């Protein structure tokens, strides 16, 4: 449900730059890029949904970039060999939605 809206938002040319993800020392380096709060919440919800689908435990899909979401983003970035900054970005969203082969969390017993 959130995915189609998220993909549509990715096509908006005015959306550029990293978005804030609440994480201890990293949040200060992330910015909302002048994005309206509703749009940011949609981005965060889409990231949470995709991370959960890929086995990274982002928690409840609520559009709030809390510590669990930030931790899941960093774990995904490490697994995907992306720069680990804990920030939501267009590149992260593209990677979550379109990269082949998909990156999944290791299955834990």
Residue, then its C-alpha position, 0 to 999 in steps of 0.5 A: x500500500x505504501x510502496x506505490x506512493x513511495x515509488x511515486x515520490x521517488x520520481x519527484x525531482x524536488x526531493x533531493x538529499x538525505x532525510x533524518x533518521x533518529x539515531x544517536x550520533x548520526x541524526x545530526x548529520x541527516x537533514x529533511x532537505x526542506x521536505x514537508x513533514x507528511x512527505x517525510x513520514x511517507x518516506x520513513x513508512x516506506x523504508x520501514x515496510x521494505x526493511x521489515x519485508x527484507x528481514x531487517x527489524x525496523x519495528x512498527x510501520x508508523x512513519x516515525x524514524x526511531x532508534x529501531x528504524x535507524x538500527x535496521x537502516x544501518x544493518x541493511x546498509x552494512x549488508x548491502x555494502x552501502x555507506x553506513x550513515x543511518x540516513x534515509x536517502x533516495x539512493x537507499x530507497x532505490x536500493x531497497x525497492x529495485x536492486x537485484x538480487x535483493x538483500x535480505x537479513x541473515x536468518x537467525x535461529 
